[in-house]
Amino acid sequence: MYQKLGLQVLYSVFPYRWDEFDYLYPPELKQLSGTMPVANHLACRVEIDGELVLVDATLDPALAAVGLPVNTGWDGKSNTLLPVVPCGEEQLYHPLEAHLMPASQIDELSLSFYRGLNSWMESLRKKVSS
């Protein structure tokens, strides 16, 4: 394992489908999500008290308002919530093996989806902060 700040760390990759969230999306994202290929979510496994603990800080608190699984009040010892539902097995990589991790497919359709997703999430954050 790789040591960062005195903690042993592995990269954890989970395959998932973007359309698992289609019930949340606005109509244009809902339609695009069904065309997206399987994606890979990156999190970390950190050795804490002899256990490999899932540590994921992907989603910020403002996104909890729409029902996304946001980690709040983490105790620093137990697994955090994973913001995706894996559609395959978790893959673990040592940081020196990062070059072996599966690359995401980026094409024009994917870029359109990601732009829309970022815009939608930003509008959610603005609603929560106002």
DRENPA-3360 file (N, C-alpha, C; in nm, 2 decimals, always signed):
BEGIN
1 = MYQKLGLQ = +0.08/-0.12/+0.00/+0.00/+0.00/+0.00/+0.09/+0.12/+0.00 ~ +0.03/+0.23/-0.04/+0.10/+0.36/-0.05/+0.07/+0.44/+0.08 ~ +0.17/+0.51/+0.13/+0.15/+0.58/+0.26/+0.14/+0.73/+0.23 ~ +0.04/+0.79/+0.28/+0.02/+0.94/+0.26/-0.03/+0.99/+0.40 ~ +0.04/+1.09/+0.45/+0.01/+1.14/+0.58/+0.01/+1.03/+0.69 ~ +0.10/+0.93/+0.67/+0.11/+0.82/+0.77/+0.00/+0.72/+0.75 ~ -0.09/+0.73/+0.65/-0.20/+0.63/+0.63/-0.17/+0.55/+0.50 ~ -0.20/+0.42/+0.51/-0.18/+0.34/+0.39/-0.31/+0.36/+0.30;
9 = VLYSVFPY = -0.28/+0.38/+0.17/-0.39/+0.42/+0.08/-0.39/+0.33/-0.05 ~ -0.51/+0.28/-0.09/-0.52/+0.22/-0.22/-0.63/+0.29/-0.29 ~ -0.62/+0.29/-0.43/-0.73/+0.35/-0.51/-0.83/+0.24/-0.53 ~ -0.96/+0.28/-0.52/-1.07/+0.19/-0.54/-1.16/+0.23/-0.65 ~ -1.18/+0.15/-0.75/-1.25/+0.18/-0.87/-1.38/+0.10/-0.88 ~ -1.49/+0.16/-0.89/-1.62/+0.10/-0.90/-1.69/+0.13/-1.04 ~ -1.72/+0.03/-1.12/-1.80/+0.06/-1.24/-1.94/+0.09/-1.20 ~ -2.00/+0.18/-1.27/-2.14/+0.21/-1.25/-2.20/+0.27/-1.38;
17 = RWDEFDYL = -2.34/+0.29/-1.37/-2.41/+0.35/-1.49/-2.47/+0.48/-1.45 ~ -2.45/+0.58/-1.53/-2.51/+0.71/-1.50/-2.66/+0.71/-1.50 ~ -2.72/+0.62/-1.57/-2.87/+0.62/-1.57/-2.93/+0.57/-1.44 ~ -2.85/+0.53/-1.34/-2.90/+0.48/-1.21/-2.97/+0.60/-1.14 ~ -2.93/+0.72/-1.18/-2.98/+0.85/-1.11/-3.09/+0.91/-1.20 ~ -3.14/+0.85/-1.30/-3.23/+0.91/-1.40/-3.35/+0.97/-1.33 ~ -3.40/+0.92/-1.22/-3.51/+0.97/-1.15/-3.49/+1.11/-1.09 ~ -3.37/+1.15/-1.08/-3.33/+1.28/-1.02/-3.31/+1.38/-1.13;
25 = YPPELKQL = -3.27/+1.34/-1.25/-3.22/+1.43/-1.35/-3.34/+1.51/-1.41 ~ -3.31/+1.63/-1.46/-3.40/+1.70/-1.54/-3.41/+1.63/-1.68 ~ -3.52/+1.65/-1.75/-3.55/+1.57/-1.87/-3.43/+1.55/-1.97 ~ -3.36/+1.66/-2.00/-3.25/+1.64/-2.10/-3.14/+1.55/-2.05 ~ -3.11/+1.56/-1.92/-3.00/+1.47/-1.86/-3.05/+1.33/-1.85 ~ -3.18/+1.31/-1.82/-3.24/+1.18/-1.81/-3.22/+1.11/-1.94 ~ -3.25/+1.18/-2.05/-3.24/+1.11/-2.18/-3.10/+1.08/-2.22 ~ -3.01/+1.17/-2.19/-2.86/+1.15/-2.22/-2.80/+1.04/-2.13;
33 = SGTMPVAN = -2.85/+1.03/-2.01/-2.79/+0.93/-1.92/-2.80/+0.79/-1.97 ~ -2.91/+0.76/-2.04/-2.93/+0.63/-2.09/-2.84/+0.59/-2.20 ~ -2.77/+0.69/-2.26/-2.68/+0.66/-2.37/-2.53/+0.65/-2.33 ~ -2.51/+0.68/-2.20/-2.38/+0.69/-2.15/-2.32/+0.55/-2.13 ~ -2.19/+0.53/-2.16/-2.13/+0.40/-2.13/-2.11/+0.38/-1.98 ~ -2.08/+0.26/-1.94/-2.04/+0.23/-1.81/-1.92/+0.32/-1.77 ~ -1.93/+0.38/-1.66/-1.83/+0.48/-1.61/-1.76/+0.41/-1.49 ~ -1.65/+0.47/-1.44/-1.57/+0.43/-1.33/-1.57/+0.53/-1.22;
41 = HLACRVEI = -1.61/+0.50/-1.10/-1.60/+0.59/-0.99/-1.47/+0.56/-0.91 ~ -1.40/+0.67/-0.88/-1.27/+0.65/-0.80/-1.29/+0.70/-0.66 ~ -1.26/+0.61/-0.57/-1.26/+0.64/-0.42/-1.13/+0.59/-0.37 ~ -1.11/+0.59/-0.24/-0.99/+0.54/-0.17/-1.03/+0.44/-0.07 ~ -0.94/+0.34/-0.05/-0.95/+0.25/+0.07/-0.83/+0.29/+0.15 ~ -0.85/+0.33/+0.28/-0.75/+0.37/+0.37/-0.74/+0.28/+0.49 ~ -0.62/+0.24/+0.52/-0.61/+0.15/+0.63/-0.62/+0.23/+0.76 ~ -0.73/+0.20/+0.84/-0.75/+0.26/+0.96/-0.78/+0.15/+1.07;
49 = DGELVLVD = -0.70/+0.15/+1.17/-0.71/+0.05/+1.27/-0.71/-0.09/+1.22 ~ -0.62/-0.12/+1.12/-0.61/-0.25/+1.06/-0.72/-0.29/+0.96 ~ -0.81/-0.20/+0.93/-0.92/-0.23/+0.83/-0.90/-0.14/+0.71 ~ -0.94/-0.19/+0.59/-0.94/-0.11/+0.47/-1.08/-0.04/+0.46 ~ -1.08/+0.09/+0.50/-1.20/+0.17/+0.51/-1.23/+0.24/+0.38 ~ -1.35/+0.24/+0.33/-1.39/+0.32/+0.21/-1.40/+0.46/+0.25 ~ -1.32/+0.55/+0.18/-1.33/+0.69/+0.21/-1.36/+0.76/+0.08 ~ -1.47/+0.83/+0.07/-1.52/+0.90/-0.05/-1.58/+1.03/-0.01;
57 = ATLDPALA = -1.53/+1.14/-0.07/-1.58/+1.27/-0.04/-1.63/+1.34/-0.17 ~ -1.69/+1.26/-0.26/-1.72/+1.31/-0.39/-1.83/+1.42/-0.39 ~ -1.94/+1.39/-0.31/-2.06/+1.48/-0.32/-2.05/+1.58/-0.20 ~ -2.08/+1.70/-0.23/-2.08/+1.81/-0.13/-2.22/+1.81/-0.07 ~ -2.23/+1.87/+0.06/-2.36/+1.87/+0.13/-2.48/+1.93/+0.06 ~ -2.46/+2.02/-0.03/-2.57/+2.09/-0.10/-2.65/+1.99/-0.19 ~ -2.58/+1.88/-0.23/-2.64/+1.78/-0.32/-2.73/+1.68/-0.25 ~ -2.73/+1.69/-0.11/-2.81/+1.60/-0.04/-2.96/+1.64/-0.05;
65 = AVGLPVNT = -2.98/+1.76/-0.09/-3.12/+1.81/-0.10/-3.20/+1.74/-0.20 ~ -3.14/+1.68/-0.30/-3.21/+1.60/-0.40/-3.20/+1.45/-0.38 ~ -3.15/+1.41/-0.27/-3.14/+1.27/-0.23/-3.02/+1.20/-0.27 ~ -2.91/+1.27/-0.31/-2.79/+1.20/-0.34/-2.72/+1.16/-0.21 ~ -2.65/+1.05/-0.21/-2.59/+1.00/-0.08/-2.46/+1.08/-0.04 ~ -2.48/+1.18/+0.04/-2.37/+1.27/+0.08/-2.32/+1.22/+0.22 ~ -2.19/+1.22/+0.23/-2.13/+1.18/+0.36/-2.12/+1.31/+0.45 ~ -2.19/+1.30/+0.56/-2.19/+1.41/+0.66/-2.15/+1.34/+0.80;
73 = GWDGKSNT = -2.08/+1.41/+0.88/-2.05/+1.37/+1.01/-1.97/+1.24/+1.02 ~ -1.88/+1.22/+0.93/-1.80/+1.10/+0.93/-1.72/+1.09/+1.06 ~ -1.71/+0.97/+1.11/-1.65/+0.94/+1.24/-1.50/+0.92/+1.22 ~ -1.45/+0.91/+1.10/-1.31/+0.89/+1.07/-1.26/+0.75/+1.09 ~ -1.35/+0.66/+1.11/-1.31/+0.52/+1.13/-1.40/+0.42/+1.04 ~ -1.52/+0.45/+1.01/-1.60/+0.36/+0.94/-1.61/+0.40/+0.79 ~ -1.67/+0.31/+0.71/-1.69/+0.33/+0.57/-1.78/+0.45/+0.55 ~ -1.74/+0.53/+0.45/-1.83/+0.63/+0.40/-1.93/+0.58/+0.30;
81 = LLPVVPCG = -2.03/+0.65/+0.27/-2.13/+0.61/+0.17/-2.06/+0.62/+0.03 ~ -2.09/+0.53/-0.06/-2.05/+0.53/-0.20/-2.16/+0.60/-0.28 ~ -2.13/+0.70/-0.36/-2.23/+0.78/-0.43/-2.28/+0.71/-0.55 ~ -2.24/+0.59/-0.58/-2.29/+0.52/-0.70/-2.33/+0.37/-0.65 ~ -2.41/+0.31/-0.74/-2.44/+0.17/-0.72/-2.36/+0.09/-0.82 ~ -2.26/+0.02/-0.77/-2.17/-0.05/-0.86/-2.24/-0.15/-0.95 ~ -2.20/-0.16/-1.07/-2.26/-0.27/-1.16/-2.15/-0.37/-1.20 ~ -2.05/-0.38/-1.11/-1.95/-0.48/-1.13/-1.86/-0.48/-1.00;
89 = EEQLYHPL = -1.76/-0.55/-1.00/-1.67/-0.57/-0.89/-1.58/-0.45/-0.86 ~ -1.55/-0.42/-0.74/-1.46/-0.32/-0.70/-1.32/-0.37/-0.74 ~ -1.24/-0.27/-0.79/-1.10/-0.30/-0.83/-1.01/-0.22/-0.75 ~ -0.91/-0.28/-0.69/-0.81/-0.20/-0.60/-0.68/-0.19/-0.67 ~ -0.62/-0.07/-0.66/-0.49/-0.04/-0.73/-0.40/+0.03/-0.63 ~ -0.28/-0.01/-0.62/-0.18/+0.07/-0.55/-0.15/+0.20/-0.63 ~ -0.12/+0.31/-0.56/-0.10/+0.43/-0.64/+0.00/+0.42/-0.75 ~ +0.10/+0.33/-0.73/+0.20/+0.32/-0.84/+0.14/+0.24/-0.96;
97 = EAHLMPAS = +0.02/+0.18/-0.94/-0.05/+0.12/-1.05/-0.15/+0.20/-1.11 ~ -0.16/+0.33/-1.08/-0.27/+0.42/-1.13/-0.27/+0.42/-1.28 ~ -0.16/+0.40/-1.35/-0.17/+0.40/-1.50/-0.24/+0.27/-1.55 ~ -0.27/+0.18/-1.46/-0.34/+0.06/-1.51/-0.49/+0.07/-1.49 ~ -0.54/+0.18/-1.42/-0.68/+0.19/-1.40/-0.75/+0.22/-1.53 ~ -0.88/+0.17/-1.54/-0.95/+0.18/-1.67/-0.98/+0.33/-1.70 ~ -0.96/+0.37/-1.82/-0.98/+0.51/-1.86/-1.13/+0.53/-1.90 ~ -1.18/+0.65/-1.87/-1.32/+0.68/-1.91/-1.32/+0.71/-2.06;
105 = QIDELSLS = -1.43/+0.67/-2.12/-1.46/+0.70/-2.26/-1.51/+0.84/-2.27 ~ -1.44/+0.93/-2.34/-1.49/+1.07/-2.36/-1.51/+1.09/-2.51 ~ -1.64/+1.11/-2.54/-1.67/+1.15/-2.68/-1.76/+1.27/-2.67 ~ -1.81/+1.32/-2.78/-1.89/+1.44/-2.79/-2.02/+1.43/-2.70 ~ -2.08/+1.31/-2.71/-2.21/+1.28/-2.64/-2.18/+1.29/-2.49 ~ -2.07/+1.23/-2.45/-2.03/+1.23/-2.30/-2.00/+1.37/-2.26 ~ -1.93/+1.45/-2.34/-1.90/+1.59/-2.30/-2.03/+1.66/-2.28 ~ -2.13/+1.64/-2.37/-2.26/+1.71/-2.36/-2.32/+1.67/-2.23;
113 = FYRGLNSW = -2.32/+1.54/-2.19/-2.38/+1.50/-2.07/-2.31/+1.56/-1.95 ~ -2.18/+1.56/-1.95/-2.10/+1.61/-1.83/-2.12/+1.76/-1.82 ~ -2.13/+1.83/-1.93/-2.16/+1.98/-1.92/-2.29/+2.00/-1.86 ~ -2.39/+1.93/-1.90/-2.53/+1.94/-1.85/-2.53/+1.90/-1.70 ~ -2.46/+1.79/-1.66/-2.46/+1.75/-1.53/-2.40/+1.85/-1.44 ~ -2.28/+1.91/-1.48/-2.22/+2.01/-1.40/-2.31/+2.14/-1.38 ~ -2.38/+2.17/-1.49/-2.47/+2.29/-1.48/-2.58/+2.26/-1.39 ~ -2.64/+2.14/-1.40/-2.75/+2.11/-1.31/-2.71/+2.10/-1.16;
121 = MESLRKKV = -2.59/+2.04/-1.14/-2.54/+2.04/-1.00/-2.51/+2.18/-0.94 ~ -2.46/+2.26/-1.03/-2.43/+2.40/-0.99/-2.56/+2.47/-0.95 ~ -2.67/+2.45/-1.03/-2.80/+2.51/-1.00/-2.86/+2.46/-0.87 ~ -2.83/+2.33/-0.84/-2.88/+2.28/-0.71/-2.80/+2.35/-0.60 ~ -2.67/+2.36/-0.61/-2.60/+2.43/-0.51/-2.64/+2.57/-0.48 ~ -2.68/+2.64/-0.59/-2.72/+2.78/-0.58/-2.86/+2.79/-0.50 ~ -2.95/+2.69/-0.54/-3.08/+2.69/-0.47/-3.06/+2.67/-0.32 ~ -2.97/+2.58/-0.28/-2.95/+2.55/-0.14/-2.88/+2.67/-0.07;
129 = SS = -2.79/+2.74/-0.13/-2.72/+2.85/-0.07/-2.80/+2.98/-0.06 ~ -2.91/+2.98/-0.14/-2.99/+3.11/-0.14/-3.10/+3.11/-0.04;
% end
